[in-house]
Amino acid sequence: MSVISCHIEHNIAKVTLTNPAVGNALGRAFWDEFPALIEALQHNPEVHVLVLTAEGKHFCVGIDLPFAQSEFLGPGDETIRQHRIDEIIAMQDAFQALETLDVPVIAAIHGACIGAGIELASCADIRLCSQDAMFALKEIQLAIIPDLGGLQRLPRQLPQGVARELALTGRNFSATDAQQWHWVNQCLPDRDSLQSAALQMAKQMAAFAPRAMRHIKRSMVEADAANDLRAMRDLIAPQVDECISVDMREALQAAAEKRPAQFPKRPVNS
């Protein structure tokens, strides 16, 4: 089943997450489809702007947990460890490709935008949201690391103290907060006005010279993106070897048993 649609009209590619039954959680089908789609758009000269949106109640509730559990939890030998590392690298590269796409990317966010959903939206050049949008970087509550760019992009896009608080607490923040911190450019009253504003902005950009737009985008993104990628790669080994393999299992088990999690003590020699 396809979980992404793409409609190109008047030089605007409207990319829509189309798996509302699970809140557009990012599972296997998404990670299979998304990289190829972004690659195709990068090489399509008819595309001048991309609008990223979603069907259903929520923009994206994050990584699909059944997918994450099946791919990353449980013991494994060195072959399985390397497979897990390769999976995370591919996921990082998919988001990096969106961020470095040669056209402006506008994210139109409604409902919940959580975890990997925030990391996806952080790859956009411009973010708009509806008043009902709710955000959270929830990874710490699952005993894992935001390893798809949240720890790299958000400190550039938000005040440093705010970015750290959100990453270290996983607390919710509202559309009003996001606008106050200038993480979203506009907060619209409802989803219809959100879609209208995103498309209107895209139409304006699509009318400009695409070569000039490409060079502006590259100039503003490339240096930061290269530094981000190096920093994201550094997170993969501890994510696979410690967080997912040790702590995430306990976090999920504790949640299922409705008890406080009992994590091993913090290592002090590494």
MIBADREN-461626 format. One line per 4 residues: their letters; for each residue x, y, z of C-alpha. Coordinates in nm, 2 decimals. Example, Ala and Ser with C-alpha at 12.3 -4.5 7.8 and 13.67 -1.06 7.14 Angstrom:
// residues 2
AS) 1.23 -0.45 0.78; 1.37 -0.11 0.71
***
This chain:
// residues 270
MSVI) 0.00 0.00 0.00; 0.13 0.34 -0.09; 0.16 0.58 0.20; 0.27 0.89 0.00
SCHI) 0.11 1.07 -0.29; 0.26 1.33 -0.52; 0.07 1.56 -0.75; 0.26 1.80 -0.97
EHNI) 0.07 2.10 -1.12; 0.19 2.45 -1.22; 0.55 2.36 -1.11; 0.44 2.28 -0.76
AKVT) 0.48 1.92 -0.62; 0.23 1.85 -0.35; 0.36 1.56 -0.15; 0.10 1.42 0.09
LTNP) 0.14 1.16 0.37; -0.15 0.92 0.31; -0.16 0.68 0.60; -0.41 0.85 0.84
AVGN) -0.52 0.53 1.00; -0.20 0.53 1.20; -0.16 0.90 1.22; 0.09 0.90 0.93
ALGR) 0.34 0.72 1.14; 0.66 0.65 0.95; 0.68 0.27 0.89; 0.84 0.04 0.64
AFWD) 0.63 0.16 0.35; 0.73 0.52 0.40; 1.10 0.45 0.42; 1.07 0.24 0.10
EFPA) 0.88 0.51 -0.09; 1.01 0.84 0.03; 1.38 0.83 -0.08; 1.28 0.74 -0.44
LIEA) 1.02 1.01 -0.45; 1.26 1.28 -0.33; 1.52 1.16 -0.58; 1.27 1.18 -0.86
LQHN) 1.17 1.53 -0.77; 1.53 1.64 -0.75; 1.57 1.54 -1.11; 1.24 1.67 -1.24
PEVH) 1.29 2.01 -1.40; 0.92 2.08 -1.39; 0.92 2.10 -1.01; 1.00 2.45 -0.87
VLVL) 0.85 2.42 -0.52; 0.75 2.13 -0.29; 0.46 2.15 -0.04; 0.46 1.88 0.22
TAEG) 0.12 1.80 0.38; -0.08 1.51 0.52; -0.42 1.35 0.52; -0.63 1.28 0.82
KHFC) -0.63 1.41 1.18; -0.25 1.44 1.22; 0.05 1.55 1.02; 0.28 1.27 1.16
VGID) 0.29 1.10 1.50; 0.65 0.99 1.45; 0.82 0.66 1.38; 0.58 0.36 1.36
LPFA) 0.65 0.18 1.68; 0.57 -0.18 1.55; 0.82 -0.11 1.27; 1.08 0.02 1.51
QSEF) 1.04 -0.27 1.74; 1.07 -0.53 1.46; 1.37 -0.36 1.31; 1.57 -0.25 1.61
LGPG) 1.47 -0.43 1.93; 1.61 -0.76 2.05; 1.95 -0.92 2.06; 2.16 -0.96 1.75
DETI) 2.50 -1.05 1.63; 2.74 -0.82 1.44; 2.55 -0.87 1.11; 2.22 -0.76 1.27
RQHR) 2.39 -0.47 1.44; 2.53 -0.35 1.10; 2.19 -0.39 0.94; 2.04 -0.17 1.21
IDEI) 2.31 0.09 1.15; 2.25 0.08 0.78; 1.88 0.13 0.84; 1.93 0.44 1.04
IAMQ) 2.18 0.58 0.79; 1.93 0.53 0.51; 1.66 0.71 0.72; 1.90 1.00 0.79
DAFQ) 1.99 1.02 0.42; 1.62 1.04 0.32; 1.55 1.34 0.54; 1.88 1.50 0.44
ALET) 1.78 1.47 0.07; 1.46 1.66 0.15; 1.65 1.93 0.33; 1.90 1.97 0.05
LDVP) 1.65 1.95 -0.23; 1.71 2.21 -0.50; 1.37 2.37 -0.46; 1.20 2.54 -0.16
VIAA) 1.01 2.31 0.07; 0.70 2.43 0.26; 0.56 2.21 0.53; 0.19 2.25 0.61
IHGA) 0.14 2.10 0.96; -0.19 2.02 1.13; -0.28 1.80 1.43; 0.00 1.61 1.60
CIGA) 0.36 1.65 1.48; 0.57 1.43 1.70; 0.92 1.28 1.72; 1.03 1.19 1.36
GIEL) 0.74 1.41 1.24; 0.92 1.71 1.39; 1.25 1.59 1.24; 1.07 1.57 0.90
ASCA) 0.92 1.91 0.93; 1.26 2.06 1.04; 1.39 1.97 0.70; 1.16 2.22 0.54
DIRL) 1.26 2.57 0.45; 0.93 2.72 0.57; 0.68 2.58 0.81; 0.32 2.68 0.84
CSQD) 0.07 2.52 1.09; -0.29 2.53 1.19; -0.40 2.64 1.53; -0.48 2.28 1.63
AMFA) -0.11 2.17 1.57; 0.06 2.01 1.87; 0.43 1.93 1.87; 0.67 1.71 2.08
LKEI) 1.01 1.56 2.05; 0.91 1.25 2.24; 1.22 1.03 2.19; 1.35 1.08 2.55
QLAI) 1.03 0.93 2.68; 1.10 0.62 2.48; 1.46 0.61 2.61; 1.61 0.68 2.27
IPDL) 1.78 0.96 2.08; 1.63 1.19 1.81; 1.87 1.06 1.55; 1.72 1.19 1.23
GGLQ) 1.83 1.55 1.27; 1.63 1.69 1.56; 1.93 1.74 1.77; 2.11 1.92 1.49
RLPR) 1.85 2.12 1.31; 1.63 2.24 1.61; 1.91 2.42 1.79; 1.96 2.63 1.48
QLPQ) 1.58 2.68 1.43; 1.48 2.75 1.79; 1.64 2.94 2.09; 1.91 2.71 2.23
GVAR) 1.75 2.68 2.57; 1.41 2.59 2.42; 1.56 2.33 2.19; 1.74 2.17 2.48
ELAL) 1.44 2.17 2.70; 1.22 2.01 2.44; 1.48 1.74 2.36; 1.55 1.67 2.73
TGRN) 1.19 1.66 2.85; 0.98 1.55 2.55; 0.71 1.79 2.65; 0.43 1.91 2.42
FSAT) 0.43 2.26 2.27; 0.15 2.43 2.10; 0.11 2.61 1.77; 0.12 2.94 1.96
DAQQ) 0.46 2.84 2.11; 0.59 2.74 1.77; 0.50 3.07 1.63; 0.63 3.27 1.93
WHWV) 0.97 3.09 1.89; 0.96 3.15 1.51; 0.97 2.78 1.43; 0.67 2.82 1.21
NQCL) 0.63 3.12 0.99; 0.25 3.14 1.02; -0.02 2.99 1.23; -0.35 2.97 1.05
PDRD) -0.69 2.93 1.20; -0.78 2.59 1.05; -0.67 2.33 0.81; -0.84 2.48 0.50
SLQS) -0.67 2.81 0.55; -0.34 2.63 0.62; -0.36 2.45 0.28; -0.46 2.77 0.11
AALQ) -0.17 2.97 0.26; 0.08 2.70 0.17; -0.03 2.68 -0.19; -0.05 3.05 -0.23
MAKQ) 0.31 3.08 -0.10; 0.42 2.80 -0.33; 0.26 2.97 -0.63; 0.45 3.29 -0.56
MAAF) 0.78 3.10 -0.54; 0.71 2.88 -0.84; 0.69 3.20 -1.06; 1.05 3.30 -0.98
APRA) 1.36 3.19 -1.17; 1.43 2.83 -1.07; 1.81 2.86 -1.12; 1.83 3.16 -0.89
MRHI) 1.61 2.98 -0.64; 1.84 2.67 -0.65; 2.15 2.88 -0.57; 1.97 3.07 -0.29
KRSM) 1.86 2.74 -0.14; 2.21 2.58 -0.17; 2.38 2.88 -0.03; 2.16 2.88 0.28
VEAD) 2.15 2.50 0.34; 2.46 2.32 0.23; 2.72 2.41 0.50; 2.48 2.35 0.79
AAND) 2.35 2.03 0.62; 2.70 1.88 0.59; 2.78 1.95 0.96; 2.44 1.81 1.06
LRAM) 2.51 1.49 0.87; 2.84 1.43 1.04; 2.68 1.49 1.38; 2.39 1.26 1.30
RDLI) 2.63 0.98 1.20; 2.80 1.01 1.54; 2.47 0.92 1.71; 2.41 0.59 1.54
APQV) 2.64 0.36 1.73; 2.52 0.47 2.08; 2.16 0.46 1.96; 2.19 0.10 1.83
DECI) 2.43 -0.03 2.10; 2.28 0.13 2.41; 1.96 0.32 2.38; 1.75 0.08 2.16
SVDM) 1.91 -0.24 2.27; 1.90 -0.17 2.65; 1.68 0.12 2.75; 1.40 0.13 2.49
REAL) 1.30 -0.23 2.57; 1.26 -0.14 2.94; 1.07 0.18 2.86; 0.82 0.00 2.65
QAAA) 0.79 -0.29 2.90; 0.73 -0.04 3.18; 0.47 0.15 2.99; 0.29 -0.18 2.91
EKRP) 0.30 -0.28 3.28; 0.20 0.07 3.40; 0.51 0.10 3.63; 0.81 0.34 3.65
AQFP) 1.09 0.23 3.42; 1.40 0.09 3.60; 1.70 0.19 3.38; 2.06 0.09 3.43
KRPV) 2.28 0.35 3.59; 2.45 0.61 3.37; 2.78 0.49 3.25; 3.07 0.71 3.37
NS) 3.36 0.57 3.18; 3.26 0.65 2.82
***
